[in-house]
Structures are given as structure tokens and as C-alpha cells.
Amino acid sequence: MRRVSRRGLRVGVSVAAALFLAACVTVRGRPAEGPLDAVQAYLQAWAGGDLATMERMVAEPPPHFAAQHQRFRDDLRIVTSRFELGRVEHEAESAVVTFRALHVLRGLGEWEMNGALHLVRREGRWWVRWTPAVLHPEAREGDRFSRTRTRLERAAILDGDGVPLTRQGEVITIGVEPRRIQNRAAVASALQAQLGVDPARLEKVLNAPSVSPEHFVPIIDVRLERYQQVRPALAPVPGIFFRRKSARLTPAGGFAAHTLGRVGDVTAELLTQLGPLYQPGDIVGLSGLELAYEPQLAGSPSGEVRLTRPSGEVRVLGRFEGTPGTPLHTTLRPEVQSAAEAAIEGVTQPAALVAVDTGTGAILAVASRPLEQPLNRALTGRYPPGSTFKVITAEALLTGGMRPDSPASCPAVATVGGKSFRNFEGEEFGNTRLRVAFAHSCNTAFVLLAAGLAPDALGAAARRFGFDVEYYPGLPSPGASFPAPRDETEKAAAAIGQGRVLATPLHMASVAAAAESGRWRAPYLLAELEDGPRASLAAGTRTPLLALMRAVVTEGSGKAAAGVAGLAGKTGTAEFGSGTPLPTHAWFIGFRNGIGFAVLVEGGGVGGRVAVPIAAKFAAAL
């Protein structure tokens, strides 16, 4: 047999074999002395940022070895590095092992490069022979790595007709320079009077440890038209200054603010959530649709990895091809949104108004107040629906054979399972008709009538109106729940929208829409989500239900809106919390001309007195 000198033998090892060899490294004792083992240990240390271990594995490490590696990492803003072993070629005393490096660059993404480690065997051990080419094959002594990055303009959020609801424009930042303030009280008074800035907030800002007396301290951003209104009063106050800056604008201040959301400097928390394509200083969505669809609207940045020679020559080592953002197509209609905003303008308690297309379920308007609170009450607030739920109870009664003129008893008090139910302000209508009981929102009538329903009739009606149905309109919204009543008392409470029944204003708008169209459709805010769950009301119930809801406005608890032609709906006064008497939310749900909507005023009191005028203002504006 021919003998082959080991010195003259060159061996090629595939990736699979290399990985197998790496897996054979012993855990205890001295590791196997192969070049792949040395390379694997070196790359593991590199991936872990252990520069000291790396340097100990280098034969004759150059001065500032660790500093060069750290500068490479810092200049390219490398977040993480991982490596894949390639091939090994070695002789008795030297070897070359290739590898693939995948460096994640903050703000750009993953940069892939192929490299090689040269090794030498001395005293029975393999050492890395390090040069700058380890960092990149084209690198030489004295070279510097750098990068560029460009973000394209953020895509627009569109309305139902494809017209942009957002655009790039200018706002005015109103702030102070502490060293120029002569009278803090005067500054606080002016900002509060003109812009509603809480003096306590101003004091907190001015007393923050990071505030420099000589630097401009921003307090509030306002649109140009608002700035023009307040400038004459603010400019003469020593210490108050103004600066212009670019901003993302909506059609008007506060327009669909909770739903569209806002943009601003990325936070540390969002940097973790959004991933390596983002970096400090980026402008990102902070709430609403701007946040929920941030990657779609922002697209991805473009950039280059560069190597600069001492001579000034620049070589491009890698490119990132950015992608523009994609517009987000909503179902909002500006004229309906404006009507909703105007209707709840001036309401001093937390409130919400949401409107949907009765034929499709498309969300046309979402308004929530107060603007300074982040909660989007219209979509995420869950409340007992109170007497607005009688729309569903009435549908169950109609399904069971009742008609609007069917007999109904409306005493002042009705007792079910030992619990007494009463009407608002002690009303009673005696022996009357379903139409009258519904129009005047008689609790006792509905409690007594519900007792005669089949065990699951009320739950089945609730499901026909989307209760306990999961759907996603484009932003988080928990919908509505109707827990199965545990006894007759719970059933009676559920029949008038109390007990454990809960719903969002958005869902109750979909209930009103279903009453007009005869079909419940899951509401949706984005055009792409149109094909959501749906259900039909029981056959033969739509027409009498329309008559009942119209009677509420023409002759019943909603007659404060009788002047709005074609408006129909249902009032609600929903008890919650504790106390004597119990506090109540004010509700009205209704429809007019193909638009279903819900009005809620948290702790507002009586639906007929508080929510109906808001509903009338909204409906009349359509």
C-alpha cells in the first residue's frame, strides 16, 4: 500500500462534516485538538462578544486587538453576530477555515459576509493568525468601516375613498428657556389660559434634573392655525419661545386621534418590540393605527456598509435595498368622522361615538374623549349596555311570536327570584303594549316578558347580534359578551342589559346597524378585513324591530331627537359600580340613512337626557 506523507495531504471538509466535528467536542477535560474546534471556539467567543477569550486564541495578537474588534462593532452598530462554519483545508501545521457571518446591524438589518480564518499549529495547539481580513476579506491595516442609512417617507393612512388622512406638514413647538423666565407664575398662567397646560406639569418639566437653564424646553406642539391664535398672548411673556418642526398631520386637530394614532421618537420599549430595523432617533407610530401597522407604513430603510482606505478610497461592501411604506386603507369617512367629533365636542365627561355602515359593517367614524387620555373608549371600553340591549331582547320576543301591539304589563316593580326590578323614576304604564314598553324603556315589562322565553332564547338572540363572537376590526376591540344566566334573576337582569352583560360602543353600533339591515356584520376598520363573521336576525323580525326603534324617537325616551327625520334607536341608562343610588352610563344607539351608531357618556346619567341630544346632533349633521 502506498504511504502518503501527512505533510503533503490537503483535506476538504463540508459544512455538514464541520458541524458534526463541532458536535464531537468534548465537554469535560481537554477539547479535541482540531482546527475546526479552534475555529468554533473562536467564533463562539466572537458571537458572545468575549474579546478577551478571542485574543487569547490569537497567535501574536496585534496591538489594540480588542479595540479594533470593538470599533468594527461600534462603527457598524452591530447588535448580534452569528456564524456558520464552512470548509477546512489544512496541512500538518497550518489550516484555513471558511465561515459565513451574519451581522445584524441596528437600523438596517442582517448583513451577510463570507470570511476565512487562517490558523497555525504550535506546540500541539491551533492558533488564529489574525489580520483585519478576519473582519472582512477586503479589510487592511488602517481601514475604517462605516455605514449609511436612509428612511423613505412614511406612507399615508387613507380614508374610505382612498384619500390621505395623514400628511407631512409643520407644527409649532411652544416651549420655554428657563434662564429667560422672569416670572414662572406668569408663564404658567399664560400657557394654562391659552393652551390648557397644567401648571403642575410645567413645574415638573422645569424642575427635571436633565433640564439645562440655557436650552429650549419643549412644552406642547400645536398646529399652525392654533399657533396664530395664541401667539399674540404668549409672545410677550418673557421665557416663552416657539420653534417650527416637521410633523405628521391629520385633517384637523384631534381628528380620529385615538384611532389614527400619533407618531414620535421611538421609545426604548418599542425598540425591543420592533426589532433591529429600528434605531434610536427613528420616528415611529406610538399609538393607534400608526403603531399597529408601523412596519407597513414605514417600509424598510436603505443603506450601505462601506470600507474607507487611509487614502480616502471608499469601497461598498454591502447594500440594503429599502422598501417604501405601503398606504393603509381604512373605511373612515371624513364627513362622518367630523360629525362625530362635533357631536361630542364640549362633553365634559368621558365619552365615545362610533358609526358603521349598516349594509357592510365598515366603520365610518370613531371618536373618543378626552383626547389626552390614551384609552380609545369607542373600541376598547366594555360597559353594561343597559336598556340598549332591549333591542336584542325585543328580537327574541318577536322571534317567539310577539308583535309590537302584543300585550305587555309595565308595573312599577317586578320581582324575579327575590330581586326587585324598577323603572326609571318609578314610571309605570300598567297593562299596555310591547311598542309602548319598548318606546318608554320599561324595565319591568321586559323582565316579565323575558321570563317566558325558552331557556336559551335570549342567548341565541344575543349571538345573532354578534355577542360572544370574536372579530378583529383592525385595532384591538373585545366585542361583546353574554354569559349564560345562572338563574332566573340573572336572566331578568340580562334582559335589560345589566348583570354580567358587557359590550363596547363599537359593538352596540353594530347592533343598531343589524336592526336596520336585518343582518349583523362584524365591524371592520380596514378594507382588507371586510369578510368577517356575520349572522342573520330571525326571519320576520326586522320590520317590527324597525317600528319599535322608531317609536323610541317619535314618542318615547328618545323624543328629544324627534326633529331628526328618519332617526330610530334605543336609549340606555346602565347601572354600574356601587353607591345609593348607583351611578349610570348614558347610552343611545340608533341608525339613520344607512349609518348605525352608538353614543356613550361614562357616568353621564340618563340616556334620554344626555346621550340623545348628542345623537340628534350627530344624526342631523349626516
Secondary structure in CASP SS format (residue, H / E / C, confidence):
PFRMAT SS
TARGET T0000
AUTHOR 0000-0000-0000
METHOD secondary structure of the structure
MODEL  1
M C 1.00
R C 1.00
R C 1.00
V C 1.00
S C 1.00
R H 1.00
R H 1.00
G H 1.00
L C 1.00
R C 1.00
V E 1.00
G E 1.00
V E 1.00
S C 1.00
V H 1.00
A H 1.00
A H 1.00
A H 1.00
L H 1.00
F H 1.00
L H 1.00
A H 1.00
A H 1.00
C C 1.00
V C 1.00
T C 1.00
V C 1.00
R C 1.00
G C 1.00
R C 1.00
P C 1.00
A C 1.00
E C 1.00
G C 1.00
P H 1.00
L H 1.00
D H 1.00
A H 1.00
V H 1.00
Q H 1.00
A H 1.00
Y H 1.00
L H 1.00
Q H 1.00
A H 1.00
W H 1.00
A H 1.00
G C 1.00
G C 1.00
D C 1.00
L H 1.00
A H 1.00
T H 1.00
M H 1.00
E H 1.00
R H 1.00
M C 1.00
V E 1.00
A C 1.00
E C 1.00
P C 1.00
P C 1.00
P C 1.00
H C 1.00
F H 1.00
A H 1.00
A H 1.00
Q H 1.00
H H 1.00
Q H 1.00
R H 1.00
F H 1.00
R H 1.00
D H 1.00
D H 1.00
L H 1.00
R C 1.00
I E 1.00
V E 1.00
T E 1.00
S E 1.00
R E 1.00
F E 1.00
E E 1.00
L E 1.00
G E 1.00
R E 1.00
V E 1.00
E E 1.00
H E 1.00
E C 1.00
A C 1.00
E C 1.00
S E 1.00
A E 1.00
V E 1.00
V E 1.00
T E 1.00
F E 1.00
R E 1.00
A E 1.00
L E 1.00
H E 1.00
V E 1.00
L E 1.00
R C 1.00
G C 1.00
L C 1.00
G E 1.00
E E 1.00
W E 1.00
E E 1.00
M E 1.00
N E 1.00
G E 1.00
A E 1.00
L E 1.00
H E 1.00
L E 1.00
V E 1.00
R E 1.00
R E 1.00
E C 1.00
G C 1.00
R E 1.00
W E 1.00
W E 1.00
V E 1.00
R E 1.00
W C 1.00
T C 1.00
P H 1.00
A H 1.00
V H 1.00
L C 1.00
H C 1.00
P C 1.00
E C 1.00
A C 1.00
R C 1.00
E C 1.00
G C 1.00
D C 1.00
R E 1.00
F E 1.00
S E 1.00
R E 1.00
T E 1.00
R E 1.00
T E 1.00
R C 1.00
L C 1.00
E C 1.00
R C 1.00
A C 1.00
A C 1.00
I E 1.00
L E 1.00
D C 1.00
G C 1.00
D C 1.00
G C 1.00
V C 1.00
P E 1.00
L C 1.00
T C 1.00
R E 1.00
Q E 1.00
G E 1.00
E E 1.00
V E 1.00
I E 1.00
T E 1.00
I E 1.00
G E 1.00
V E 1.00
E C 1.00
P H 1.00
R H 1.00
R H 1.00
I C 1.00
Q C 1.00
N C 1.00
R H 1.00
A H 1.00
A H 1.00
V H 1.00
A H 1.00
S H 1.00
A H 1.00
L H 1.00
Q H 1.00
A H 1.00
Q H 1.00
L H 1.00
G C 1.00
V C 1.00
D C 1.00
P H 1.00
A H 1.00
R H 1.00
L H 1.00
E H 1.00
K H 1.00
V H 1.00
L H 1.00
N C 1.00
A C 1.00
P C 1.00
S C 1.00
V C 1.00
S C 1.00
P C 1.00
E C 1.00
H C 1.00
F C 1.00
V E 1.00
P E 1.00
I E 1.00
I E 1.00
D E 1.00
V E 1.00
R E 1.00
L H 1.00
E H 1.00
R H 1.00
Y H 1.00
Q H 1.00
Q H 1.00
V H 1.00
R H 1.00
P H 1.00
A H 1.00
L H 1.00
A C 1.00
P C 1.00
V C 1.00
P C 1.00
G C 1.00
I E 1.00
F E 1.00
F E 1.00
R E 1.00
R E 1.00
K E 1.00
S E 1.00
A E 1.00
R E 1.00
L E 1.00
T C 1.00
P C 1.00
A C 1.00
G C 1.00
G C 1.00
F C 1.00
A C 1.00
A H 1.00
H H 1.00
T H 1.00
L H 1.00
G C 1.00
R C 1.00
V E 1.00
G E 1.00
D E 1.00
V C 1.00
T C 1.00
A H 1.00
E H 1.00
L H 1.00
L H 1.00
T H 1.00
Q H 1.00
L H 1.00
G C 1.00
P C 1.00
L C 1.00
Y C 1.00
Q C 1.00
P C 1.00
G C 1.00
D C 1.00
I E 1.00
V E 1.00
G E 1.00
L C 1.00
S C 1.00
G H 1.00
L H 1.00
E H 1.00
L H 1.00
A H 1.00
Y C 1.00
E H 1.00
P H 1.00
Q H 1.00
L H 1.00
A H 1.00
G C 1.00
S E 1.00
P C 1.00
S E 1.00
G E 1.00
E E 1.00
V E 1.00
R E 1.00
L E 1.00
T E 1.00
R C 1.00
P C 1.00
S C 1.00
G C 1.00
E C 1.00
V E 1.00
R E 1.00
V E 1.00
L E 1.00
G E 1.00
R E 1.00
F E 1.00
E C 1.00
G C 1.00
T E 1.00
P C 1.00
G C 1.00
T C 1.00
P C 1.00
L E 1.00
H E 1.00
T E 1.00
T C 1.00
L C 1.00
R C 1.00
P H 1.00
E H 1.00
V H 1.00
Q H 1.00
S H 1.00
A H 1.00
A H 1.00
E H 1.00
A H 1.00
A H 1.00
I H 1.00
E C 1.00
G C 1.00
V C 1.00
T C 1.00
Q C 1.00
P C 1.00
A E 1.00
A E 1.00
L E 1.00
V E 1.00
A E 1.00
V E 1.00
D E 1.00
T C 1.00
G C 1.00
T C 1.00
G C 1.00
A E 1.00
I E 1.00
L E 1.00
A E 1.00
V E 1.00
A E 1.00
S E 1.00
R E 1.00
P C 1.00
L C 1.00
E C 1.00
Q C 1.00
P C 1.00
L C 1.00
N C 1.00
R H 1.00
A H 1.00
L H 1.00
T H 1.00
G C 1.00
R C 1.00
Y E 1.00
P C 1.00
P C 1.00
G H 1.00
S H 1.00
T H 1.00
F H 1.00
K H 1.00
V H 1.00
I H 1.00
T H 1.00
A H 1.00
E H 1.00
A H 1.00
L H 1.00
L H 1.00
T H 1.00
G C 1.00
G C 1.00
M C 1.00
R C 1.00
P C 1.00
D C 1.00
S C 1.00
P E 1.00
A E 1.00
S E 1.00
C E 1.00
P C 1.00
A C 1.00
V E 1.00
A E 1.00
T E 1.00
V E 1.00
G C 1.00
G C 1.00
K E 1.00
S E 1.00
F E 1.00
R E 1.00
N C 1.00
F H 1.00
E H 1.00
G H 1.00
E C 1.00
E C 1.00
F C 1.00
G E 1.00
N E 1.00
T E 1.00
R E 1.00
L H 1.00
R H 1.00
V H 1.00
A H 1.00
F H 1.00
A H 1.00
H C 1.00
S C 1.00
C C 1.00
N H 1.00
T H 1.00
A H 1.00
F H 1.00
V H 1.00
L H 1.00
L H 1.00
A H 1.00
A H 1.00
G C 1.00
L C 1.00
A C 1.00
P C 1.00
D C 1.00
A H 1.00
L H 1.00
G H 1.00
A H 1.00
A H 1.00
A H 1.00
R H 1.00
R H 1.00
F C 1.00
G C 1.00
F C 1.00
D C 1.00
V C 1.00
E C 1.00
Y C 1.00
Y C 1.00
P C 1.00
G C 1.00
L C 1.00
P C 1.00
S C 1.00
P C 1.00
G C 1.00
A E 1.00
S E 1.00
F C 1.00
P C 1.00
A C 1.00
P C 1.00
R C 1.00
D C 1.00
E H 1.00
T H 1.00
E H 1.00
K H 1.00
A H 1.00
A H 1.00
A H 1.00
A H 1.00
I C 1.00
G C 1.00
Q C 1.00
G C 1.00
R C 1.00
V C 1.00
L E 1.00
A E 1.00
T C 1.00
P H 1.00
L H 1.00
H H 1.00
M H 1.00
A H 1.00
S H 1.00
V H 1.00
A H 1.00
A H 1.00
A H 1.00
A H 1.00
E H 1.00
S H 1.00
G C 1.00
R E 1.00
W E 1.00
R E 1.00
A C 1.00
P C 1.00
Y E 1.00
L C 1.00
L E 1.00
A H 1.00
E H 1.00
L H 1.00
E C 1.00
D C 1.00
G C 1.00
P C 1.00
R E 1.00
A E 1.00
S E 1.00
L C 1.00
A C 1.00
A C 1.00
G C 1.00
T C 1.00
R H 1.00
T H 1.00
P H 1.00
L H 1.00
L H 1.00
A H 1.00
L H 1.00
M H 1.00
R H 1.00
A H 1.00
V H 1.00
V H 1.00
T H 1.00
E H 1.00
G C 1.00
S C 1.00
G C 1.00
K H 1.00
A H 1.00
A H 1.00
A C 1.00
G C 1.00
V C 1.00
A C 1.00
G C 1.00
L C 1.00
A E 1.00
G E 1.00
K E 1.00
T E 1.00
G E 1.00
T E 1.00
A E 1.00
E E 1.00
F C 1.00
G C 1.00
S C 1.00
G C 1.00
T C 1.00
P C 1.00
L C 1.00
P C 1.00
T E 1.00
H E 1.00
A E 1.00
W E 1.00
F E 1.00
I E 1.00
G E 1.00
F E 1.00
R E 1.00
N C 1.00
G C 1.00
I E 1.00
G E 1.00
F E 1.00
A E 1.00
V E 1.00
L E 1.00
V E 1.00
E C 1.00
G C 1.00
G C 1.00
G C 1.00
V C 1.00
G H 1.00
G H 1.00
R H 1.00
V H 1.00
A H 1.00
V H 1.00
P H 1.00
I H 1.00
A H 1.00
A H 1.00
K H 1.00
F H 1.00
A H 1.00
A H 1.00
A H 1.00
L C 1.00
END
